[in-house]
Amino acid sequence: MENYIEIRWHGRAQQGVVTAAKVLSEACLMSGKFVQAFPEFGPERMGAPVRAYNRISGEPIRLHCQVTEPGYVLIADPTLITAVNLTEGALENAVFIINTSKGAKELRAELGLNGKKALVYTLDATKISVETIGRVMPNTPMLGALAKVSAFVTLDSLIDNFKENYAKKFSPKVIEGNVAAMNRGYAEVKGE
């Protein structure tokens, strides 16, 4: 899979991880990349664990299956750490971005990554979303954090795509709140 950047999102239903995967793919597509974004649902009920996936490449993507060896793992709900094996299949040098008020060092231990090459970043995406959007919606702050710690998408491309594709669906206030959330996610993510 060395031609692909593979991303796995973990969250719960109604936290926006499926939408975040879609926004990421749209932004990368606008930048000339080949992309995939797709969800995996379990029991479809509010609060159920949800996964979403992305593949990003400079070449056409011919692989059509789940992401089993992600280079990036984004965790929108930290309660999943004790409920789901979030490190399963992740590359040894994977990047983990976690929505939590805890520090990266503490999360590294909780995920069992001590002694491994993986990078761990944290941000309080819940707090950011409540303060900018007015409700718990950690997806857009996490997109901002991903733009900060990766080289394959820029914050500007995420914001431009979001404004262009969601302006007809949401009010200007909602768009402004989500843009502010992305900016704060970019500014506030911290790693070890």
HELIX and SHEET records of a PDB file:
HELIX    1   1 VAL A   17  MET A   30  1                                  14    
HELIX    2   2 PRO A   78  THR A   82  5                                   5    
HELIX    3   3 ALA A  104  GLU A  110  1                                   7    
HELIX    4   4 ALA A  125  THR A  132  1                                   8    
HELIX    5   5 ASN A  139  VAL A  149  1                                  11    
HELIX    6   6 LEU A  155  TYR A  166  1                                  12    
HELIX    7   7 PRO A  172  GLU A  188  1                                  17    
SHEET    1   A 7 PHE A  34  PHE A  41  0                                        
SHEET    2   A 7 PRO A  49  SER A  57 -1                                        
SHEET    3   A 7 ILE A   5  ARG A  12 -1                                        
SHEET    4   A 7 TYR A  72  ILE A  75  1                                        
SHEET    5   A 7 VAL A  95  ASN A  99  1                                        
SHEET    6   A 7 LEU A 119  LEU A 123  1                                        
SHEET    7   A 7 LYS A 190  GLY A 191 -1                                        
END                                                                             
